[in-house]
Amino acid sequence: MLYALSDNGEKISACPEAEAFCPECGNGVISKCGQINIWHWAHEAEGDCDSWAECETPWHLNWKKKWPSDCVEVLIKKNGVKHRADILTFQGTVIELQHSPISPDEIYQRQEFYKNMIWIADLRTPWNEDRIEFRNQGDYYTFRWKHPRKHIAYMNQAYSDIGDDKRLFRLSKMYPDGQCGGWGWFLDKDYFIKRRLRNTRDPLRKEPARILDHGQAG
């Protein structure tokens, strides 16, 4: 976790030897303040109290650092059930950051619980391993994906992070069976964040299509 609660209930960042508590279960968490990764909190006991939480990577923490603390790790309660959303925008949209594979059943459960939500999937590995090929079709891209992560096809709104500092891929349609492929378009990453930090929704703006390869990812 990027944030925890102090003794007086204040949302605080991790720092060496600090004491804090998980906002979801109330148990103590310990600060992880190394020299390489972003400082963060971890449960004292093994594992996370939220059954939907995955082991956080530097990728998760870097994405969370892009948002104000009020938007990050927001506890949402419904009908006696509570979960910690990775990001909750000022517009009321939940953004879930997904690094590892996840079952379609859990995808459906999260979407039913949060209702208004989108996903950001970590696809840096398949991109770096040359398993995803994008083809410029003018104002959109098609793609082919070897050894795909098929669970992404079940996400209602999926954005893919391939490690490009400037852009995200908005997945419009994915066909997971056979020769996996689909189509979508690229969006400016900074614009994506700034748009969702506003209280009003601007029209969705596509970035002009251009050739994408490992030598010209931005």
Secondary structure as UniProt FT lines:
FT   STRAND          3..5
FT   TURN            7..8
FT   STRAND          11..13
FT   TURN            16..17
FT   STRAND          20..21
FT   TURN            23..25
FT   STRAND          28..32
FT   STRAND          40..43
FT   TURN            51..52
FT   HELIX           58..64
FT   TURN            65..66
FT   HELIX           69..71
FT   STRAND          72..78
FT   TURN            79..80
FT   STRAND          81..88
FT   TURN            90..91
FT   STRAND          94..98
FT   HELIX           104..114
FT   STRAND          117..122
FT   HELIX           124..128
FT   TURN            129..130
FT   STRAND          132..136
FT   STRAND          141..145
FT   HELIX           150..154
FT   STRAND          158..161
FT   STRAND          167..175
FT   STRAND          181..188
FT   HELIX           189..197
FT   TURN            214..215
//
